[in-house]
Amino acid sequence: MPHLIFRGISVEQVKTISKPLVQELAEICACGTDNFTLEIVQSTFVFDQNEVPGYPFIEVKWFERGQDIQDQFAKAVTRNVHSLGIPEAEVAFTAFLESAYYSNGKSFAEE
């Protein structure tokens, strides 16, 4: 269920890395590639009264998998973003509690 939300990176850029990125992340998380969602947020960034390019920022929403897996995941995301010629990017994680996450009204803690 990892959900990656990209900001400051174009749809075409994410498309370019989507397949190798998801395959690598699935290996790291020991899950299927169909568990991943990639979302690209189209935002306008403003600084000093001007529109400016957005800073590459990737937010990952997922169930906690431990520090080692999180570190590997962040490095894989960063490496793939760098492969686009983007020199800097930030990755941030938000962990969901299984008891607070529902699918069709059923808590993931019940499974």
C-alpha positions in Angstrom: 0.0 0.0 0.0 2.8 2.5 -0.2 1.5 5.6 -1.7 4.1 8.0 -3.2 3.1 11.6 -3.8 5.4 13.6 -6.1 5.7 17.3 -6.1 8.1 19.4 -8.2 8.5 16.5 -10.7 6.6 16.3 -13.9 4.2 13.5 -14.9 6.5 12.6 -17.8 9.5 12.3 -15.5 7.6 10.1 -13.1 6.4 7.9 -16.0 10.0 7.5 -17.0 11.0 6.0 -13.6 7.7 4.4 -12.6 8.4 0.8 -13.7 12.0 0.4 -12.4 11.2 2.3 -9.3 8.1 0.3 -8.4 10.0 -3.0 -9.1 12.8 -2.0 -6.9 10.5 -0.8 -4.1 8.5 -4.0 -4.3 11.7 -6.0 -3.8 12.6 -3.9 -0.8 9.2 -4.2 0.8 8.8 -7.9 -0.2 5.4 -7.2 -1.8 3.8 -7.1 -5.2 4.1 -4.2 -7.6 0.4 -3.8 -7.6 0.5 -2.5 -4.0 2.0 0.8 -5.0 0.3 4.1 -6.0 2.2 6.9 -7.6 0.5 10.3 -7.6 1.8 13.5 -9.2 0.5 16.7 -7.6 0.3 19.6 -10.1 1.1 22.6 -8.0 2.1 26.2 -8.6 5.0 27.4 -6.5 5.5 31.0 -5.6 8.5 32.9 -4.2 9.0 36.7 -4.0 5.9 37.4 -6.1 7.0 35.1 -8.9 6.1 31.6 -10.0 9.2 29.4 -9.5 10.0 25.7 -10.2 8.9 23.4 -7.4 11.5 21.7 -5.2 11.4 17.9 -5.8 9.6 16.4 -2.8 8.3 12.9 -2.5 5.9 12.0 0.4 5.5 8.3 1.2 2.4 7.2 3.1 2.6 3.6 4.2 2.5 1.1 7.1 5.7 1.2 9.2 8.3 -1.3 8.0 11.3 -0.5 10.3 14.2 1.9 9.9 16.3 -0.4 7.6 13.5 -0.8 5.0 12.7 2.9 5.2 16.3 3.8 4.6 16.5 1.5 1.6 13.2 2.8 0.3 14.3 6.4 0.6 17.6 5.7 -1.2 15.9 3.9 -4.0 13.5 6.8 -4.5 16.3 9.3 -4.4 18.5 7.3 -6.8 15.6 7.0 -9.4 14.8 10.7 -9.1 18.5 11.6 -9.6 18.5 9.4 -12.7 16.2 12.0 -14.3 19.0 14.6 -14.0 17.4 16.1 -10.9 20.3 16.8 -8.5 18.3 17.2 -5.2 15.1 15.8 -3.8 13.6 15.2 -0.4 11.7 12.1 0.8 9.4 12.2 3.8 7.4 9.3 5.4 4.0 9.2 7.1 3.2 5.9 8.7 -0.4 4.8 9.1 -1.5 2.6 12.0 -3.3 -0.5 10.7 -6.1 0.1 13.3 -6.7 3.6 11.8 -6.7 2.5 8.1 -9.8 1.0 6.5 -10.7 -0.6 3.2 -14.4 -0.9 2.5 -15.2 -0.2 6.1 -12.9 -3.0 7.5 -9.8 -2.1 9.6 -6.5 -3.5 8.4 -6.0 -4.5 12.1 -8.8 -7.0 11.7 -7.0 -9.0 9.0 
